[in-house]
Amino acid sequence: MHVLLAEDDPLVANGIATGLRLHGLTLDHVDTASHADAALATSHFDVCILDLGLPDEDGMKLLRRWRDQGRNIPVLILTARDALNHRVDGLLGGGDDYLIKPFDLDELLARLHVLTRRIAGRSKDSMAHGELTFCASTGEVCLAGRPITLARRELSLLRALLQNPRAILTTEQLCDSVYGYEQNVESNAINVHIYHLRRKLGNNIVETVRGLGYRLGPAGKLEGL
């Protein structure tokens, strides 16, 4: 899951970033509305955590502008504004969820998974592909009932493919999901991760579409190396 965090408090931002990355999520942090605009214009994100007290523009104004522009990214509003009218305005103004500071990291993580699951049209936290099962919230992967250990980057890559089962994803899109948009990534990094996924989960877990990118392979029996 690629998360955009728009939060101007460095202590709060650092805590969220550290916690979510430890749970295998890819996160990019910005501290102004203008930087949030720039991030959305240059990268794909699965969800945004939006603080309303940004220094250069009120978060609600920013969110309404995004919705007017047709930006449909799921947005979880994270704010100290706890009055009922604030919560109602936030949800009616384009927010998909509303969490009040202070908050528990586990609750934030759970709400993010619910948002992305809802957008994908799934009712359960687990995704299945043939003999492969993947639990989005815990990162547990099983192949034919046998637990498989994947590195954090491999989990991010597998999650991106499973969340877009029929789509062809470019190398740039996969880099966004695995590393974030500000990272300097080696040109063959995605190929290396795909090699390791194929070695652990079977040759046809990832299908190469020449000249276009990659997609999830067929859901038949996965043939290992």
C-alpha positions, -999 to +999 in steps of 0.1 A: +000+000+000+014+034-010+004+061+015+006+098+011+009+115+045+001+153+046+011+163+081+030+194+092+039+182+128+073+165+125+068+144+156+034+131+146+046+125+110+077+106+121+057+084+144+032+075+117+059+070+091+080+047+113+050+027+124+034+022+090+068+013+074+074-013+101+041-029+090+053-031+054+036+000+039+053+024+015+049+060+027+057+094+014+055+124+037+047+160+028+041+189+052+022+214+030-008+214+007+013+225-022+037+196-017+007+173-015-006+186-048+028+180-064+030+144-050-004+135-064+005+150-098+037+129-100+029+096-084+001+070-077-010+066-041-035+041-027-047+063+002-040+097+017-038+106+054-047+143+055-041+167+085-065+196+083-041+221+099-016+225+070+004+258+071-003+270+035-040+259+030-067+245+052-070+208+047-107+209+041-103+234+013-076+213-002-098+182+000-127+199-017-105+211-044-092+176-050-127+163-053-137+191-077-107+181-098-119+145-099-092+131-077-108+100-061-080+089-039-094+076-005-087+102+022-085+096+059-087+129+077-064+130+108-070+160+130-075+174+165-108+190+155-131+168+174-164+186+174-194+168+158-198+195+131-161+191+122-165+154+117-197+158+097-182+185+075-151+164+069-171+134+058-195+154+037-167+175+022-150+145+006-133+126+034-137+088+035-129+084+072-121+107+101-097+100+130-091+123+159-058+130+175-044+115+197-049+081+181-036+045+183-014+034+155-031+000+152-065+018+147-050+040+120-035+010+103-068-009+104-087+021+090-063+023+061-068-013+053-105-010+054-104+020+031-083+003+004-103-029+008-136-010+003-122+008-028-111-025-043-146-039-037-134-066-013-153-075+019-125-095+034-089-086+044-075-117+027-068-118-011-066-152-029-050-161-062-051-197-070-032-215-043-018-182-030-034-163-001-023-129+012-035-112+043-033-074+036-032-063+073-007-088+086+014-094+055+011-132+059+015-152+027+007-188+022+011-210-009-010-242-009-014-238+029+023-234+035+036-201+050+060-182+028+084-155+041+087-124+019+109-094+023+092-060+028+097-049-008+085-082-021+054-079+000+047-044-014+052-056-049+029-086-044+003-064-028+003-040-058-002-069-082-030-085-062-048-052-058-047-047-096-052-083-108-061-075-144-040-044-149-006-041-166+016-021-143+046-002-156+080-003-139+074+033-127+040+024-111+056-006-093+085+016-082+059+040-067+042+012-048+074-004-036+097+026-029+077+058-030+080+087-054+111+104-039+134+074-038+164+070-061+159+034-073+184+013-092+171+006-128+169-031-122+154-031-087+119-042-097+134-070-119+153-082-089+122-083-067+102-100-094+129-127-096+127-133-059+089-135-060+090-160-089+116-181-069+095-182-038+059-183-053+064-198-088+075-187-122+041-176-134+032-154-104+043-124-124+037-122-161+060-099-182+041-079-209+069-070-233+072-032-238+044-024-214+052-037-179+040-066-156+008-081-144-004-109-121+000-142-138-028-168-143-043-183-111-035-218-120-011-239-101+021-220-095+052-238-109+083-231-088+118-228-102 
